[in-house]
Amino acid sequence: MRPGAVADALARFEWAFRQPGRYLNASEVWQPGLEVEDARDDLEKVMLHLPLGARRDLGRLIARIDEEFERRTLPDPRPVRVRAPDGWWWARTRER
């Protein structure tokens, strides 16, 4: 991971969660090609390499991010076999 990757990932979530409305808008992205799901992937990768104390601290922050992301998205209606094999956050949809 590059320096600043965690700060960038957290900034993407902060930006997304500031957007108005109950649900996240799929058409609004931080930058083209940079979805909040990508930011969540980055945070997951970082967790694998942190020492225990830092992993706990970031884990608490990620848990709050996950709660808000789940609250502002819906389950993906496509069958499980069609979904991305990545983290659960890729199996959510931001469109109603």
C-alpha atoms as a printed R data frame, in Angstrom:
   type eleno elety resid chain resno       x       y       z
1  ATOM     1    CA   MET     A     1   0.000   0.000   0.000
2  ATOM     2    CA   ARG     A     2   1.178   3.483  -0.725
3  ATOM     3    CA   PRO     A     3   1.697   6.107   1.965
4  ATOM     4    CA   GLY     A     4  -1.552   7.890   2.752
5  ATOM     5    CA   ALA     A     5  -3.766   5.027   1.525
6  ATOM     6    CA   VAL     A     6  -5.664   4.779   4.807
7  ATOM     7    CA   ALA     A     7  -6.244   8.527   4.954
8  ATOM     8    CA   ASP     A     8  -7.459   8.494   1.340
9  ATOM     9    CA   ALA     A     9  -9.818   5.576   2.006
10 ATOM    10    CA   LEU     A    10 -11.245   7.265   5.088
11 ATOM    11    CA   ALA     A    11 -11.646  10.528   3.157
12 ATOM    12    CA   ARG     A    12 -13.655   8.706   0.465
13 ATOM    13    CA   PHE     A    13 -16.064   7.376   3.089
14 ATOM    14    CA   GLU     A    14 -16.305  10.752   4.779
15 ATOM    15    CA   TRP     A    15 -17.148  12.343   1.418
16 ATOM    16    CA   ALA     A    16 -19.706   9.648   0.539
17 ATOM    17    CA   PHE     A    17 -21.433   9.815   3.915
18 ATOM    18    CA   ARG     A    18 -21.777  13.596   3.646
19 ATOM    19    CA   GLN     A    19 -23.870  13.216   0.486
20 ATOM    20    CA   PRO     A    20 -27.547  13.998   1.100
21 ATOM    21    CA   GLY     A    21 -30.272  11.387   1.155
22 ATOM    22    CA   ARG     A    22 -31.018   8.128   2.901
23 ATOM    23    CA   TYR     A    23 -29.223   6.006   0.284
24 ATOM    24    CA   LEU     A    24 -25.828   6.509  -1.278
25 ATOM    25    CA   ASN     A    25 -26.107   7.581  -4.905
26 ATOM    26    CA   ALA     A    26 -24.326   5.181  -7.266
27 ATOM    27    CA   SER     A    27 -23.680   7.955  -9.770
28 ATOM    28    CA   GLU     A    28 -21.733  10.060  -7.272
29 ATOM    29    CA   VAL     A    29 -18.150   8.873  -6.937
30 ATOM    30    CA   TRP     A    30 -15.080  10.373  -5.271
31 ATOM    31    CA   GLN     A    31 -13.191  10.213  -8.575
32 ATOM    32    CA   PRO     A    32 -13.900   8.175 -11.714
33 ATOM    33    CA   GLY     A    33 -13.020   4.569 -10.986
34 ATOM    34    CA   LEU     A    34 -12.727   5.100  -7.234
35 ATOM    35    CA   GLU     A    35 -15.788   3.712  -5.508
36 ATOM    36    CA   VAL     A    36 -16.212   3.583  -1.749
37 ATOM    37    CA   GLU     A    37 -16.152  -0.194  -2.124
38 ATOM    38    CA   ASP     A    38 -12.577   0.162  -3.386
39 ATOM    39    CA   ALA     A    39 -11.775   2.215  -0.293
40 ATOM    40    CA   ARG     A    40 -13.201  -0.573   1.873
41 ATOM    41    CA   ASP     A    41 -10.988  -3.068   0.016
42 ATOM    42    CA   ASP     A    42  -7.983  -0.875   0.836
43 ATOM    43    CA   LEU     A    43  -8.884  -0.789   4.521
44 ATOM    44    CA   GLU     A    44  -9.262  -4.577   4.572
45 ATOM    45    CA   LYS     A    45  -5.797  -5.009   3.040
46 ATOM    46    CA   VAL     A    46  -4.219  -2.620   5.531
47 ATOM    47    CA   MET     A    47  -5.745  -4.529   8.452
48 ATOM    48    CA   LEU     A    48  -3.698  -7.594   7.460
49 ATOM    49    CA   HIS     A    49  -0.429  -5.749   8.043
50 ATOM    50    CA   LEU     A    50  -1.041  -3.659  11.153
51 ATOM    51    CA   PRO     A    51   0.232  -4.487  14.611
52 ATOM    52    CA   LEU     A    52  -2.456  -5.652  17.032
53 ATOM    53    CA   GLY     A    53  -3.124  -2.306  18.763
54 ATOM    54    CA   ALA     A    54  -3.418  -0.357  15.526
55 ATOM    55    CA   ARG     A    55  -5.549  -3.151  14.036
56 ATOM    56    CA   ARG     A    56  -7.974  -2.848  16.958
57 ATOM    57    CA   ASP     A    57  -8.171   0.932  16.620
58 ATOM    58    CA   LEU     A    58  -8.743   0.862  12.869
59 ATOM    59    CA   GLY     A    59 -11.123  -2.064  13.305
60 ATOM    60    CA   ARG     A    60 -13.365   0.016  15.560
61 ATOM    61    CA   LEU     A    61 -13.458   2.771  12.961
62 ATOM    62    CA   ILE     A    62 -14.152   0.269  10.172
63 ATOM    63    CA   ALA     A    63 -17.027  -1.209  12.202
64 ATOM    64    CA   ARG     A    64 -18.671   2.236  12.339
65 ATOM    65    CA   ILE     A    65 -18.047   2.724   8.603
66 ATOM    66    CA   ASP     A    66 -19.568  -0.688   7.861
67 ATOM    67    CA   GLU     A    67 -22.666   0.106   9.921
68 ATOM    68    CA   GLU     A    68 -23.244   3.372   8.071
69 ATOM    69    CA   PHE     A    69 -22.510   1.818   4.681
70 ATOM    70    CA   GLU     A    70 -24.947  -1.014   5.359
71 ATOM    71    CA   ARG     A    71 -27.576   1.469   6.581
72 ATOM    72    CA   ARG     A    72 -27.260   3.572   3.416
73 ATOM    73    CA   THR     A    73 -27.256   0.709   0.896
74 ATOM    74    CA   LEU     A    74 -29.509  -2.207   0.006
75 ATOM    75    CA   PRO     A    75 -28.818  -5.916  -0.538
76 ATOM    76    CA   ASP     A    76 -27.853  -6.665  -4.125
77 ATOM    77    CA   PRO     A    77 -30.867  -8.431  -5.675
78 ATOM    78    CA   ARG     A    78 -28.746 -10.437  -8.124
79 ATOM    79    CA   PRO     A    79 -28.165 -14.117  -7.355
80 ATOM    80    CA   VAL     A    80 -25.094 -14.829  -5.236
81 ATOM    81    CA   ARG     A    81 -23.218 -16.480  -8.144
82 ATOM    82    CA   VAL     A    82 -23.354 -13.203 -10.139
83 ATOM    83    CA   ARG     A    83 -21.933 -11.033  -7.352
84 ATOM    84    CA   ALA     A    84 -18.290 -10.189  -6.975
85 ATOM    85    CA   PRO     A    85 -16.390 -12.733  -4.843
86 ATOM    86    CA   ASP     A    86 -14.912  -9.913  -2.776
87 ATOM    87    CA   GLY     A    87 -16.005  -8.520   0.576
88 ATOM    88    CA   TRP     A    88 -19.648  -8.258   1.610
89 ATOM    89    CA   TRP     A    89 -19.628  -4.541   0.732
90 ATOM    90    CA   TRP     A    90 -19.522  -5.461  -2.972
91 ATOM    91    CA   ALA     A    91 -22.822  -7.345  -2.483
92 ATOM    92    CA   ARG     A    92 -24.653  -4.119  -1.633
93 ATOM    93    CA   THR     A    93 -26.288  -1.773  -4.075
94 ATOM    94    CA   ARG     A    94 -26.517   1.986  -3.910
95 ATOM    95    CA   GLU     A    95 -29.470   2.232  -6.268
96 ATOM    96    CA   ARG     A    96 -33.090   1.887  -5.227
